[in-house]
């Protein structure tokens, strides 16, 4: 027999938290969503960076959003949307581009929240500061209203963590950085290129943000030097289409005279080092009774990247995987969690779940991947995972056009790195998507 309605705490009202709230309520549960910002959207909320504090010279801790002003999606909108709520370019939208700016994604999430009446579930400007397990297996959640004194303790049947992983910056370790006199910052705090006018900037990283930000800054900077740890040590290449941007191997060291020395032997006097080096999983409100640990960005041990084995299903995580299409994955994970919590879907035994976790680690090691790639779903695994979740939930698998469009975009991005957002060759897949969307519009 399915269990009665459960009172559930959801941490975060970004895309993952909104998806979780909808699915939990659809399953008959009573979710309460805690959101420290004053609006829904999570990482898609644009905010100016706060001034750096003396104990936080990179200026990262005080800034919640990681968006920069020029950011456009790196996935086409047809692919991005929730499975039953298409992200269309209807005539009513403000930014109808196929790869829209971040403001359009936020509008889409706001529309989603309105369409499914989720705003009433969210406690805005309320931060979760503690989650602890009680003797009976329920969870005490401590929260505080921003700007007010005091904290509130409440008890919930289960907790669903949806706080994202784009707010705690990962910083590259550079020999000599402590005596180098220039400015260091993380892409988390980057917003616009104008402050870098006529400066020499070193950008560390090769991810989407590094690519976008290096090109953004090159429009005003004197020079931009990209340090890519995956590039051969001898690399020193001027970038096609730019007379002021070079690709190097990783930084070897920074020096007290202001110079930055690359592994290729080249040395430049730089004004700024920009760390486009990703983020750390961070759950400061969880204690040891969560039964998970985070080591080198591996959240361990989690069954299917969602349930801590010892306390499943009463604690779960939505949205940890990366190199994915996020919103559909959030939706399917949320459907699964909701069904498991109601008793409609059964989990394997703890022994079987742990064997599955070990198999994931063995697969990672067989690929030669570092521990921090545990939740990396590149290489086609995301659709295998999505379809497994769909099967568990009695939901159709991910649409074939969506899988093909994702692959086509990756191919186009590699072939046209500067223009893939505005030039493509998969209009036939767009037509298939729009035909499929008709049943939801």
C-alpha positions as CSV (number, residue, x, y, z in Angstrom):
1,X,0.0,0.0,0.0
2,X,1.3,3.5,-0.9
3,X,2.2,5.6,2.2
4,X,0.0,8.6,3.2
5,X,1.0,12.1,2.2
6,X,4.4,13.0,3.5
7,X,5.5,16.5,4.7
8,X,8.7,17.1,2.8
9,X,11.4,19.8,2.9
10,X,12.9,20.8,-0.5
11,X,16.1,22.9,-0.4
12,X,16.3,25.3,-3.3
13,X,13.8,26.8,-5.8
14,X,15.9,26.6,-8.9
15,X,15.0,24.4,-11.8
16,X,15.7,21.2,-9.8
17,X,13.7,22.4,-6.8
18,X,10.7,23.5,-8.9
19,X,10.7,20.1,-10.7
20,X,10.9,18.3,-7.3
21,X,8.0,20.4,-5.9
22,X,5.8,19.7,-8.8
23,X,6.4,16.0,-8.9
24,X,6.2,15.6,-5.1
25,X,2.8,17.3,-5.0
26,X,1.6,15.4,-8.0
27,X,2.4,12.2,-6.1
28,X,0.2,13.5,-3.2
29,X,2.9,14.8,-0.9
30,X,3.1,18.2,0.8
31,X,6.4,19.9,-0.1
32,X,7.7,23.0,1.5
33,X,10.4,24.7,-0.6
34,X,13.1,26.8,1.1
35,X,14.8,29.4,-1.1
36,X,17.3,31.9,0.2
37,X,16.8,34.3,-2.8
38,X,13.8,36.5,-3.2
39,X,12.7,34.7,-6.4
40,X,12.7,31.4,-8.2
41,X,15.3,30.5,-10.7
42,X,18.4,29.4,-8.7
43,X,21.5,29.8,-10.9
44,X,19.5,31.5,-13.6
45,X,18.9,34.6,-11.4
46,X,21.3,37.3,-12.5
47,X,22.8,39.4,-9.8
48,X,25.6,41.9,-9.7
49,X,28.6,40.6,-7.7
50,X,29.0,41.8,-4.1
51,X,32.3,43.6,-3.2
52,X,35.1,41.2,-2.2
53,X,35.7,41.0,1.6
54,X,39.1,41.0,3.1
55,X,38.9,37.3,3.9
56,X,37.5,36.5,0.5
57,X,39.8,38.1,-2.1
58,X,38.3,36.3,-5.0
59,X,34.9,37.8,-4.1
60,X,33.1,34.5,-4.5
61,X,31.5,33.8,-1.2
62,X,29.2,36.8,-1.2
63,X,27.8,36.2,-4.7
64,X,25.1,33.6,-5.2
65,X,24.5,33.8,-8.9
66,X,27.2,32.7,-11.4
67,X,25.7,34.3,-14.5
68,X,27.6,36.8,-16.7
69,X,25.7,39.4,-18.6
70,X,26.3,38.1,-22.1
71,X,25.6,34.4,-21.3
72,X,23.5,32.5,-23.8
73,X,22.5,28.9,-23.5
74,X,24.9,26.3,-25.0
75,X,22.0,24.0,-25.7
76,X,19.1,24.7,-28.1
77,X,15.9,25.6,-26.4
78,X,14.0,22.6,-27.8
79,X,16.4,20.3,-26.0
80,X,16.5,22.2,-22.8
81,X,12.9,22.3,-21.7
82,X,11.0,20.0,-19.3
83,X,9.5,17.0,-21.0
84,X,5.9,18.2,-20.8
85,X,6.4,22.0,-20.7
86,X,8.2,22.9,-24.0
87,X,10.7,25.8,-24.1
88,X,9.3,27.2,-27.3
89,X,10.1,30.4,-29.3
90,X,6.4,31.4,-29.5
91,X,5.6,34.9,-30.7
92,X,4.9,36.0,-27.2
93,X,8.5,35.4,-25.9
94,X,10.9,38.3,-25.5
95,X,14.0,36.5,-26.7
96,X,13.1,34.1,-29.5
97,X,16.6,33.0,-30.4
98,X,17.2,29.3,-30.5
99,X,20.0,29.8,-28.0
100,X,18.5,32.5,-25.9
101,X,20.1,34.7,-23.2
102,X,19.9,33.8,-19.5
103,X,16.9,36.2,-19.0
104,X,14.8,34.0,-21.3
105,X,15.6,30.9,-19.3
106,X,14.6,32.6,-16.1
107,X,11.3,33.7,-17.7
108,X,10.7,30.1,-18.7
109,X,11.2,28.9,-15.1
110,X,8.9,31.6,-13.8
111,X,6.3,30.5,-16.3
112,X,6.8,26.9,-15.2
113,X,6.3,27.9,-11.6
114,X,3.1,29.9,-12.4
115,X,1.7,27.2,-14.7
116,X,1.9,24.6,-12.0
117,X,1.0,26.9,-9.1
118,X,4.3,26.4,-7.3
119,X,4.9,29.9,-5.9
120,X,2.7,29.1,-2.9
121,X,5.0,26.3,-1.9
122,X,8.1,28.4,-1.7
123,X,9.4,30.3,1.4
124,X,11.5,33.0,-0.1
125,X,14.5,34.7,1.6
126,X,14.7,31.7,3.9
127,X,17.9,29.8,4.3
128,X,18.3,26.2,5.5
129,X,21.1,26.3,8.1
130,X,20.8,22.8,9.5
131,X,19.3,19.4,8.7
132,X,19.6,16.6,11.3
133,X,18.1,13.2,11.6
134,X,15.9,12.5,14.7
135,X,15.6,9.2,16.6
136,X,12.4,8.2,14.8
137,X,13.9,8.7,11.4
138,X,12.3,12.0,10.6
139,X,14.3,15.2,9.9
140,X,14.6,18.4,11.9
141,X,15.2,21.3,9.6
142,X,16.5,24.6,10.9
143,X,15.9,27.7,8.8
144,X,16.3,31.4,9.2
145,X,14.5,34.3,7.5
146,X,17.1,36.6,6.0
147,X,17.2,39.9,7.7
148,X,15.5,38.6,10.8
149,X,16.9,37.4,14.1
150,X,16.3,33.9,15.3
151,X,15.9,30.5,13.7
152,X,13.0,28.1,13.2
153,X,13.0,24.4,13.8
154,X,10.5,22.1,12.0
155,X,10.2,18.4,11.5
156,X,9.7,16.8,8.1
157,X,9.3,13.2,7.0
158,X,12.0,13.5,4.3
159,X,14.4,16.1,2.8
160,X,15.1,16.6,-0.9
161,X,18.3,18.6,-1.6
162,X,18.1,20.8,-4.7
163,X,20.7,23.5,-3.9
164,X,22.6,23.2,-7.1
165,X,26.4,23.1,-7.6
166,X,27.3,26.5,-9.1
167,X,27.9,28.5,-6.0
168,X,31.0,27.2,-4.3
169,X,33.9,28.0,-6.6
170,X,36.8,25.6,-7.3
171,X,40.1,27.4,-7.4
172,X,43.2,26.2,-9.3
173,X,46.3,25.6,-7.3
174,X,49.1,27.8,-8.7
175,X,52.7,27.8,-7.4
176,X,53.6,31.4,-6.3
177,X,50.0,32.7,-6.4
178,X,50.4,33.9,-2.8
179,X,53.1,36.4,-3.8
180,X,51.8,37.3,-7.3
181,X,50.7,41.0,-7.1
182,X,47.9,40.9,-9.6
183,X,44.1,40.4,-9.2
184,X,42.6,36.9,-9.0
185,X,39.0,36.1,-9.4
186,X,36.7,33.2,-10.3
187,X,34.2,33.2,-13.2
188,X,31.5,33.0,-10.5
189,X,32.1,36.8,-10.0
190,X,32.5,37.8,-13.6
191,X,29.7,39.9,-15.1
192,X,30.9,42.2,-17.9
193,X,34.1,42.8,-19.8
194,X,34.6,46.6,-19.4
195,X,36.6,46.4,-16.1
196,X,39.3,44.5,-18.1
197,X,39.9,47.3,-20.7
198,X,43.5,47.3,-21.9
199,X,44.5,44.7,-19.4
200,X,46.4,41.4,-19.8
201,X,44.1,38.6,-18.6
202,X,44.9,34.9,-18.0
203,X,41.9,32.7,-18.2
204,X,42.3,29.2,-16.6
205,X,40.0,26.5,-18.0
206,X,38.5,25.0,-21.2
207,X,34.8,24.7,-20.2
208,X,31.9,26.6,-21.6
209,X,32.3,29.5,-19.2
210,X,36.1,29.7,-20.1
211,X,35.3,29.8,-23.8
212,X,32.6,32.4,-23.4
213,X,34.4,34.7,-21.0
214,X,37.7,34.6,-22.8
215,X,36.0,35.8,-26.0
216,X,33.9,38.4,-24.0
217,X,37.0,39.8,-22.4
218,X,39.0,39.8,-25.7
219,X,36.7,42.5,-27.0
220,X,38.2,45.0,-24.7
221,X,41.4,43.5,-23.2
222,X,45.0,44.1,-24.5
223,X,45.7,40.4,-24.4
224,X,43.9,37.2,-23.3
225,X,45.9,34.1,-22.5
226,X,44.0,30.8,-22.0
227,X,45.6,28.2,-19.8
228,X,44.2,24.7,-20.6
229,X,45.5,21.8,-18.5
230,X,44.5,19.4,-21.2
231,X,46.7,21.1,-23.8
232,X,50.1,19.6,-24.6
233,X,52.9,21.3,-22.6
234,X,54.4,22.9,-25.7
235,X,51.2,24.6,-26.7
236,X,51.3,28.4,-27.5
237,X,48.8,29.1,-30.3
238,X,47.2,32.3,-31.4
239,X,43.4,31.7,-31.6
240,X,41.8,31.8,-35.0
241,X,39.9,35.1,-35.6
242,X,41.7,36.9,-32.8
243,X,44.8,39.0,-32.8
244,X,45.0,39.3,-29.0
245,X,44.1,35.8,-27.7
246,X,46.4,32.8,-27.3
247,X,46.0,29.2,-26.0
248,X,48.7,27.8,-23.7
249,X,49.3,24.8,-21.6
250,X,48.6,25.1,-17.9
251,X,50.3,27.7,-15.7
252,X,53.6,26.5,-14.3
253,X,54.0,29.3,-11.7
254,X,53.2,32.9,-10.9
255,X,56.0,35.3,-9.8
256,X,56.4,38.2,-7.5
257,X,57.3,40.5,-10.4
258,X,53.8,40.0,-11.9
259,X,54.7,37.5,-14.5
260,X,52.8,34.3,-15.2
261,X,54.9,31.4,-16.6
262,X,53.2,28.7,-18.6
263,X,54.4,25.1,-19.0
264,X,55.3,25.9,-22.6
265,X,57.9,28.2,-21.2
266,X,56.3,31.5,-22.3
267,X,56.0,34.2,-19.7
268,X,53.7,37.2,-19.7
269,X,53.1,40.1,-17.3
270,X,49.5,39.8,-16.4
271,X,47.0,42.0,-14.6
272,X,44.3,39.4,-13.8
273,X,44.1,35.6,-13.4
274,X,40.5,34.4,-14.0
275,X,39.7,31.0,-12.6
276,X,37.1,29.4,-14.9
277,X,37.7,26.1,-13.0
278,X,34.2,24.9,-12.0
279,X,32.6,24.4,-8.7
280,X,32.5,22.2,-5.6
281,X,29.5,20.3,-4.3
282,X,28.6,22.0,-1.0
283,X,26.0,21.0,1.5
284,X,26.9,23.1,4.6
285,X,23.5,22.4,6.2
286,X,24.0,18.6,6.3
287,X,25.8,16.8,9.2
288,X,27.3,13.4,9.6
289,X,23.9,11.8,10.0
290,X,23.3,12.4,6.3
291,X,25.7,9.5,5.9
292,X,27.3,11.0,2.9
293,X,30.8,12.5,2.4
294,X,32.1,14.8,-0.3
295,X,35.6,14.1,-1.4
296,X,37.1,15.7,-4.6
297,X,33.5,16.4,-5.8
298,X,32.4,12.8,-5.4
299,X,29.2,12.6,-3.2
300,X,29.5,9.2,-1.7
301,X,27.7,6.8,-1.4
302,X,24.7,7.6,-3.6
303,X,22.5,5.0,-5.3
304,X,22.0,6.3,-8.9
305,X,23.4,9.7,-7.9
306,X,20.3,10.4,-5.8
307,X,19.8,8.3,-2.6
308,X,22.3,8.0,0.3
309,X,22.1,4.3,0.8
310,X,21.9,4.2,4.6
311,X,19.0,6.7,4.9
312,X,17.2,6.2,1.6
313,X,14.6,7.2,0.7
314,X,14.3,9.9,3.4
315,X,17.1,12.0,2.1
316,X,17.7,12.5,-1.7
317,X,19.6,14.8,-4.1
318,X,18.3,16.2,-7.3
319,X,20.6,17.5,-10.0
320,X,24.1,16.3,-9.1
321,X,25.1,14.9,-12.6
322,X,26.8,17.3,-15.0
323,X,27.5,17.1,-18.8
324,X,23.7,16.6,-19.1
325,X,20.6,18.2,-20.4
326,X,19.6,19.4,-16.9
327,X,15.8,20.1,-16.8
328,X,14.6,16.7,-18.2
329,X,17.0,14.9,-15.9
330,X,15.7,16.9,-12.9
331,X,12.2,16.0,-13.9
332,X,12.8,12.3,-14.1
333,X,14.9,12.2,-10.9
334,X,12.0,14.0,-9.2
335,X,9.4,11.6,-10.5
336,X,11.4,8.7,-9.2
337,X,12.0,10.2,-5.8
338,X,8.3,11.1,-5.5
339,X,7.3,7.6,-6.4
340,X,9.8,5.9,-4.0
341,X,8.6,8.1,-1.1
342,X,5.0,7.2,-1.7
343,X,5.9,3.5,-1.8
344,X,4.7,3.1,-5.4
345,X,8.3,2.4,-6.6
346,X,10.6,0.1,-4.6
347,X,14.3,0.5,-4.0
348,X,16.7,-2.6,-4.0
349,X,18.2,-3.8,-0.8
350,X,21.1,-1.8,0.7
351,X,23.5,-4.5,-0.4
352,X,22.3,-4.3,-4.0
353,X,22.4,-0.5,-4.0
354,X,26.0,-0.6,-2.7
355,X,27.0,-3.0,-5.4
356,X,25.6,-0.6,-8.0
357,X,27.6,2.3,-6.5
358,X,30.7,0.1,-6.7
359,X,30.0,-0.6,-10.4
360,X,29.8,3.1,-11.1
361,X,33.2,3.6,-9.5
362,X,34.7,0.7,-11.5
363,X,33.4,2.2,-14.7
364,X,34.9,5.6,-13.8
365,X,38.3,4.0,-13.1
366,X,38.2,1.9,-16.3
367,X,37.8,5.2,-18.2
368,X,40.8,6.6,-16.4
369,X,38.7,9.4,-15.0
370,X,39.6,11.1,-11.7
371,X,37.3,10.9,-8.7
372,X,35.9,14.3,-9.4
373,X,34.3,12.9,-12.6
374,X,32.0,10.6,-10.6
375,X,28.9,12.5,-11.5
376,X,30.1,13.4,-15.1
377,X,27.6,11.9,-17.5
378,X,29.4,12.6,-20.8
379,X,29.9,9.8,-23.3
380,X,26.3,9.0,-23.8
381,X,25.5,7.7,-20.3
382,X,23.0,10.4,-19.6
383,X,20.3,9.0,-21.9
384,X,20.9,5.5,-20.6
385,X,20.3,6.9,-17.1
386,X,17.3,9.0,-18.1
387,X,15.6,6.1,-19.8
388,X,16.3,3.9,-16.8
389,X,14.6,6.5,-14.6
390,X,11.7,6.8,-17.0
391,X,11.2,3.0,-17.0
392,X,11.2,3.0,-13.2
393,X,8.5,5.7,-13.2
394,X,6.4,4.2,-16.0
395,X,7.2,7.2,-18.2
396,X,8.1,7.1,-21.9
397,X,11.9,7.3,-22.7
398,X,13.6,10.5,-23.8
399,X,12.4,11.4,-27.3
400,X,14.6,10.3,-30.1
401,X,14.7,13.8,-31.6
402,X,16.0,15.2,-28.3
403,X,18.9,12.6,-28.3
404,X,19.7,13.3,-31.9
405,X,19.5,17.1,-31.4
406,X,21.8,17.0,-28.4
407,X,24.4,15.0,-30.5
408,X,24.0,17.4,-33.5
409,X,24.6,20.4,-31.3
410,X,27.8,18.9,-29.9
411,X,29.0,18.2,-33.4
412,X,28.0,21.7,-34.6
413,X,29.7,23.3,-31.6
414,X,33.0,21.6,-32.4
415,X,32.8,22.6,-36.0
416,X,31.6,26.2,-35.4
417,X,32.8,27.2,-31.9
418,X,32.3,30.9,-32.6
419,X,28.9,30.7,-34.4
420,X,27.1,27.5,-33.4
421,X,24.5,29.5,-31.5
422,X,23.4,31.2,-34.7
423,X,24.2,28.6,-37.4
424,X,23.1,25.0,-37.5
425,X,22.1,22.2,-39.8
426,X,19.4,20.3,-37.9
427,X,16.2,22.2,-38.8
428,X,14.6,18.8,-39.5
429,X,15.0,18.0,-35.9
430,X,13.5,21.3,-34.8
431,X,10.5,20.5,-37.0
432,X,10.1,17.1,-35.3
433,X,10.4,18.8,-31.9
434,X,7.7,21.4,-32.7
435,X,5.4,18.7,-34.0
436,X,5.9,16.8,-30.7
437,X,5.3,19.9,-28.7
438,X,1.8,20.3,-30.1
439,X,0.3,17.8,-27.6
440,X,1.5,20.1,-24.7
441,X,0.6,23.5,-26.1
